[in-house]
């Protein structure tokens, strides 16, 4: 898939002076609920009204969406408010129904993106459509799989494409429902800067109190828009109650967000940035030098273990290091999450070095 500026044309056609906003309830529950929320969002910066019609549940027995009848509610909401309508599709049948009901924006959910067969069926069904089609990142942190979904749609002649960053599942206990793994989205952005990138803070956080924080972080990274779950009575929503905000709360979030410039060409800014970046370059080089020295010590440790016929993994020692580094990191303004991820990567590299010694 080539990077083409035409990929951004659908976004530019909105002619907005602010990031794109997609908002609405996690699930369409009743016709009254859909219409009430749509009307409350009509005179805001929301361009696309979203509502889940089919809801993939991890386990059976939960609310799995109202189905086709909800599409008729969206049609009515569009007629009454003028907002574009969007929903998630997971099968070819979903796509056919969405097209029949003239839904404007379709997105492939995280579970579906993880299944290339399902994405291909969706691409074949939507072939040549002029609808906007977005692809959520897969459940697991796999950039190739994410881009693969976009490529399948692109090869089907779908030109109005974009991606949604909704975070990645993890067994680790973090403050997020799905960890952002910002570096993956940044890498995608670097590869395809003209592919619109939208943040889904609702699914990343799972907590309405964190929506603003994550959305602002995304805008600071030049994201093009946001998709935020919005309900007039979030606590009593039929799905994902904790992560939905009220229409008034959404309007306040949008109002309080700071929109950054993409660059500053003044001499003062350029001079300061040149000096600071030069400092960063030196520090990065020092980091690599230190890590290289650390791995040489790991090689020596591996040899000692091999000579003594001792196992490579020493859990007590590892937990001791981790606990100490978390405390030290806090003193230096580093989050526990960052320290954990960094030292886990260092530990894995160290194990790799020692395995080479054992196998030599």
Buried (B, 14 or more C-beta within 10 A) or exposed (E): BEEEEEBBEBBEEEEBEEBBBBBBBBBBBEBEBBBBBBBBBBEBBBBBBBBBBBBBEEEEEEBBBBEBEBBEBBBBBBEEBEBBBBBBBBBBEBBEBBBEBEBBBBBBBBBBBBBBEBBBBBBEBBEEBEBBBBBBBBBBBBBEBBBBBBBBBBEBEBBBBBBBBBBBEBEEEBEBBBBBBBEBBBEBBEEBEBBBBBBBBBBBBBBBEBBBEBBBBBBEBEBBBBBBBBBBBBEEBBBBBBBBBBBEBBBEBBEEBEEEEEEEEEEEEEEEEEEEEEEEEEEEEEEEEEEEEBBEEBBEBBBEBBEEEEEBEEEEEBEEBBEEBBEEBEEEEBEBBEBBBEBEEBBEBBBEBBEEBEEE
